[in-house]
Amino acid sequence: MTIPAGPTNLDVGKVQIFQKLNVPTKAVKNMLEIQKDIHIIKKGEKVTATGSELCRLLGLKPFQYRLEMKKIWMNGAVLEEDMINISSSDILKAFQQHVTTLAALSLGANLPNAVSVPHMISNGFKDLLAIGLGAEIKFKQLDQALTAGPAKTSGGAPTPATGGTAAPKPAEKAAEPEPEENVSMGGLFD
């Protein structure tokens, strides 16, 4: 804290106190005026007798008292300062990370719950789109997906969520079935 140079509200009778404290002053209209800026105290430093006396004379209260917690005892556990000073954005971030983890675990274990069902439905729909595109089956949602421009694989078909590869295209020409042979069962069914 620094006391700026300038007039004070102290009368000339207190000039001796300022002289003892080595503070240059002059009398202006029966009031004392400080000649130059004076550094009194700094945060973290011990307050000197001079600084204390100047603050008392000028009516300054540069001190602030507050409770600063370093650790807290809660339900038998000692919590550190970083746990005490947690913000709502930190809580929201941790919650979102845990929801993401829960959704991934639920999808991996194929367990339907509130966080995995929307993903399961979405993945199932993606599979239907891939099957429809691979089998050249036309339906409204497939046409909408194609016109919306989804991410495509190198083969041009959307990637199904479960397999990771595009659905196979049907063979150009289906193989003709072989004729059945009459096999004798030795009179078993006669």
C-alpha positions in Angstrom: 0.0 0.0 0.0 1.3 3.4 -0.9 0.2 6.8 0.5 0.0 9.2 -2.3 1.6 12.7 -2.1 -1.0 15.4 -1.3 -3.0 17.0 1.4 -4.1 15.3 4.6 -6.8 16.2 7.0 -4.3 16.6 9.9 -3.4 19.9 11.4 0.1 21.4 11.6 0.4 20.3 15.3 1.2 16.7 14.2 4.2 17.6 12.1 6.6 16.2 14.8 5.1 12.7 14.4 5.7 12.8 10.6 9.3 14.0 11.2 9.9 11.1 13.6 8.6 8.7 10.8 10.8 10.4 8.2 7.9 11.5 6.1 8.5 14.8 4.3 5.6 17.2 4.8 4.8 20.9 4.5 2.1 23.2 6.0 -0.5 24.5 3.6 -3.4 26.5 5.1 -2.9 25.1 8.6 -3.0 21.5 7.2 -0.2 19.0 6.6 0.6 18.0 3.0 2.8 14.9 2.2 5.5 15.8 -0.3 6.1 12.4 -2.0 4.5 9.0 -2.3 5.3 6.7 0.6 5.3 2.9 0.5 3.9 1.7 3.8 3.1 -2.1 3.5 3.1 -4.8 1.0 1.1 -8.1 0.9 3.0 -10.8 2.8 5.4 -8.5 4.6 5.5 -7.8 8.2 3.9 -4.4 9.2 6.5 -2.0 10.6 5.9 0.4 13.5 6.2 3.3 11.0 3.6 1.8 8.7 1.3 1.1 11.6 1.6 4.6 13.0 1.0 6.2 9.6 -2.1 4.1 9.0 -3.4 5.0 12.5 -2.8 8.8 12.0 -4.4 8.9 8.5 -7.3 6.6 9.4 -6.3 4.0 6.9 -7.4 0.4 7.3 -5.5 -1.6 4.7 -6.1 -4.9 6.4 -8.6 -7.5 5.4 -9.4 -10.4 7.5 -11.1 -13.6 6.2 -11.2 -17.2 6.9 -9.1 -19.3 4.4 -9.7 -23.0 4.5 -6.8 -25.3 3.6 -8.4 -28.6 4.6 -11.9 -29.7 5.8 -13.0 -32.6 7.9 -16.2 -34.2 6.5 -17.7 -37.5 7.5 -14.4 -38.9 8.8 -12.4 -37.8 5.7 -10.0 -34.9 5.3 -10.6 -33.0 2.0 -7.9 -30.9 0.4 -8.2 -27.3 -0.8 -8.8 -28.3 -4.4 -11.9 -30.3 -3.4 -13.2 -27.4 -1.3 -12.9 -24.9 -4.1 -14.8 -26.9 -6.8 -17.0 -24.9 -9.2 -20.3 -25.8 -10.8 -18.5 -26.1 -14.2 -16.1 -28.7 -12.7 -19.1 -30.7 -11.4 -20.8 -30.5 -14.8 -17.6 -31.6 -16.7 -17.1 -34.6 -14.4 -20.8 -35.6 -14.7 -20.6 -35.5 -18.5 -17.4 -37.6 -18.5 -19.2 -40.2 -16.3 -22.3 -40.3 -18.5 -20.1 -40.8 -21.6 -18.3 -43.7 -19.8 -21.6 -45.2 -18.8 -23.0 -45.0 -22.3 -19.8 -46.7 -23.7 -19.9 -49.5 -21.2 -23.7 -50.0 -21.7 -23.3 -50.2 -25.5 -20.3 -52.6 -25.2 -22.3 -54.9 -22.8 -25.5 -54.4 -24.9 -27.4 -53.2 -21.9 -30.3 -50.9 -22.6 -30.6 -48.0 -20.2 -31.4 -44.3 -20.4 -28.0 -43.3 -21.8 -27.5 -46.2 -24.2 -30.9 -46.7 -25.8 -30.7 -43.5 -28.0 -27.4 -44.8 -29.3 -28.8 -48.2 -29.9 -31.7 -46.9 -31.9 -29.4 -44.7 -33.9 -27.0 -47.6 -34.6 -29.9 -49.8 -35.6 -31.2 -47.2 -38.0 -27.7 -46.9 -39.5 -27.6 -50.6 -40.0 -31.0 -50.5 -41.7 -29.8 -47.8 -44.0 -26.7 -49.8 -44.9 -28.8 -53.0 -45.6 -31.2 -51.0 -47.7 -28.4 -49.4 -49.7 -26.6 -52.7 -50.1 -29.7 -54.7 -51.1 -30.9 -51.8 -53.3 -34.2 -51.6 -51.3 -35.8 -48.2 -51.6 -37.6 -46.6 -48.6 -38.3 -43.0 -47.7 -35.7 -42.7 -44.9 -32.9 -44.1 -47.1 -33.7 -41.5 -49.8 -33.7 -38.7 -47.2 -30.4 -39.9 -45.8 -28.8 -40.0 -49.3 -30.1 -36.5 -50.2 -28.8 -35.2 -46.8 -25.3 -36.3 -47.7 -24.1 -38.6 -44.9 -20.5 -39.6 -44.4 -19.8 -42.3 -47.0 -17.2 -45.0 -47.2 -15.0 -45.5 -50.3 -17.6 -47.9 -51.7 -20.3 -45.3 -51.4 -22.4 -47.1 -48.7 -22.9 -45.8 -45.2 -20.9 -47.6 -42.6 -23.0 -49.7 -40.3 -22.4 -49.0 -36.6 -21.9 -52.6 -35.5 -19.7 -54.1 -38.3 -17.5 -51.2 -39.2 -17.6 -52.1 -42.9 -20.0 -51.4 -45.7 -22.7 -53.9 -46.4 -21.8 -56.3 -49.3 -23.4 -55.7 -52.7 -25.6 -58.5 -54.0 -24.1 -60.7 -56.7 -24.8 -59.5 -60.2 -26.2 -62.8 -61.4 -27.7 -65.3 -58.9 -26.5 -68.8 -59.4 -29.2 -71.2 -60.7 -30.2 -74.0 -58.3 -29.0 -77.5 -59.2 -31.8 -80.0 -60.0 -32.5 -82.5 -57.2 -31.5 -86.1 -57.7 -33.8 -89.0 -56.8 -31.9 -91.0 -54.2 -33.1 -94.4 -53.2 -33.5 -94.9 -49.5 -33.7 -98.6 -49.7 -37.5 -98.8 -49.4 -37.4 -97.0 -46.1 -40.2 -94.6 -47.0 -42.2 -96.8 -49.4 
